[in-house]
Amino acid sequence: MDTTYFGRKWGVMVLYDAISKRALSVLEVKNETIERYRQEVAALQERGIEIQSIICDGKSGLLGSFPDIPVQMCQFHQIKIIVRHLTRKPKSLAAQAQRALSLTLMESTQAAFEAALKRWYEQYAAFLNERSVNEETGHSHYTHKRLRTAYNSLKRHLPWLFTCERFPNLGIPNTTNLLEGKFSEMKQLLRCHRGLKKESKLLFIKDYFSKK
C-alpha cells in the first residue's frame, strides 16, 4: 500500500492486492496518514477480505501499526533512505561502507545482513560517535549526523526488512515496486488526457486500478 500525489493539494491512497493484481481500495486524500491506512485495512477486514501481509514504505509509525499482520518494509525504499542521507558518492570510508552494505539488502538474508551491519558498527563506532563542540555555545553535538541518521534508520527498520523471509509460505514481495510501477504507468496515461478535472481524473484512476 502507498500514496501518490498530484501536485500539493491531493493524492490517491491505494491498497493493492499483489495476487489478483487489482486495487482493493482507491481513495482521494489530502495527506497520507497512519490513521487512514488503519481505517482502510479495518474496512477491508470488515468486508471479509483476509489481509495476509502488508508491504509498505518506512513512513514513521506505519510499520508498527498492524501487530496482527506480517508487515514488510520495502527494501528498495530503505536503500533510497540511505542514499538520500549519504548521497551517491559519500566521502568518508564509514559512509562509503554503509552505502555499499545497504546496496546488498535486496540480495541478502536477515542473518547475513545483521551480521554485516554489526561488523560495520564495530569497525566504525568511534567515528560514528565522534562529537564536535560549538565554540560559541560550548555545547557538543554528533559530528557525523547524516551517517548516524542513516545507520539509525537501518537499525529501526530491521524488524520489518526481512518479514518476507520469516513467512516464506505467504510469498511476500520485498518491495512495493509492483504498485510503484502501476503509479508510474497510470500517470503516464493521464498525461495523454491533459486538462481533465479532478473528478474525471479520479474516475480514470479508479477504472485503471479495477483492471489487471
N, C-alpha and C positions, 0 to 999 in steps of 0.2 A: 504494500500500500504506500501511496505517495501523493503529493500535491504538486501541480504545476500551475504557473501563473500567466496571466495575460495582462501585462502592464502591472501597475502597482495597486489597482483597485479591486481586482477579483481573480479567482483561480478556480480550478476544479480538483477536488479530492477524490481519488479513485481507489477503491478496494477491488483488486483484480485477482481472478482465480487462475493460477498457473496451469491447472489441469484442463479446464474447459476452454481456456483462452478467451474468457468473457469477463466483463466487469460485473461484480456483484453490487456495486454501489458507485454512483457518479453524482457528486454534489457540488453545487456552486458554493464557494467560501470566500470570505474576505481575508481570513487569516487561518493558517494551519495550526490547530490547537490540539493538545493531548486529549482534552475532554471530548472534542468532536470525533476523534478516532475511537475513543472508548464507546461513545454513543452508537456509532455506526457498527462496530463489532457486536455490541449487545443487541442491536436491532436485527442484525443478520441471524444471530443465535436464536432470537425470539421467533424468527420465521422458520426455524428448524434447520438452518444451514449449519453444518458442522465445520468449525474452523480448526483444521488440523495443525496449522502453523501460520506464522506471520513473518514476512520478510520486510524490513523497513530500514530507513537510514538512521543515523545516530542522533536524531533530534532529542534535545535534552528532556529526560523524563519519560520518553516514549517506550524505550526498551523494557523498562521495569513495570509497565502499566498493565501487563496481561500475565499475571502469575500462574494461571492455569493453562496457558497456551505456549508451546515452544516458540520462541522468538529468535529470529536470525538477523543479526546486524549485517547490512550489505557490506561485504568485504571491499568492493570497489569504492564505496563511499569512504570507508576507513582510509584507504590509500590516498584518496583525494584530500582528506583532512590532513594527513601527514605532509603531503606535497604543498598544501596551502600554507602550512606553518613553516616548513623548512625550505621551500622553493624547489625548483627542479635542479638547481646547482648549488647546494649548501656549501659553505666554506669550511667549517670545522670538520675534523675527522669523525667526531662523535655524531654530528648531524648527517654526514655522508653515510656512515654505517647504519644509522637508524632508518634513513630513507631506503637504503638497499635492502634492509631487513623487511620493511613494510611491503616492498615490491614482491616478496616471496609469499605473501599472505595467501593468495588465492591458490597456490600450489602446495601449501604446507599442511601438516596435520596440527592439531592443537598441541600435542605433546612436544613436537619439534619446534613449533613457533614459540611456545612459552619458554622452552629451554634456551632458545637463541636469544630471546628478549632478556632473560635472566643473565646470560653471558654478557650481553651488551651493557646491562646496568653495572655489572661487576667491573667491567673494563673502564666505563666512563662515569662512574658515580661521583668521583671527585670533581670532574669537570662539570657535570650536571648540577652539582650542589654549590658551585662557586658563587660567592656573593660579592657585590660591589657596594661601596659607601658613597652616598650623596654628600659631597663636600659642603654644600650649603646647609642641609638639614641634619647631617650626621646619621641619617637613617640608612640601613642597609637593605639591599634587595638582590634577588637572584640575578646573576649576570646573564644567563642564557635562557631568558624567559620563553622564547618560542620553542626551543628544544624541550624544555620542561613541559610545555603545553602539549606538544606532540606526544611525548612519552606518556604523560598522564592520560591522554586520550586512548592510547593503546591499552594501558592498564585498566582504565574504567570500562572499556568495551569488551575486554577479553571474555567475560562470562557469556557473551552473545555472539561472538565472532565465529564459533565453531559448533553452533547448535545443529547444523546440518549433519555434522559428523556424529553427534551423540544420538540422533534419531534417523539412522540410515533407512529404516523402513518407510519413512514418510517422503523420501525423495525431495527434501527441501532445497531449493536453489540457494546458492551462497551470495547472490546479488539480486538487486532489483532491476537488472538490465533489461529483462523482458518488458516491464512496464515503462522504463525509460525509453526503450525503443518505440513503444506504442505512442508515447507522448511526442516523440520526435516526428514520427510519421503523420500523426494527427495534425500537428502544427504545419507541417509541410503542405498537407492537403488544404488546410484552411487558408494558406497564402494564395491558393488558386481562387479563393472566394472572398477577396478583399471587399470591404465595405459592408459586410454583414453586421447587423445589430447584435447586441449581446444575446438577446433571446434566441435569435436564429443560430448563433454560434453554439449555444447550449444544446439546442435541438440536434445540431450537426454532431456535436461531441457525443451525446448520449446514443445517437444512432450508430456512430462509429464504434463505440465500445460494446454495442449489443451484438456485433458480428465477430466472428473468429478472425 
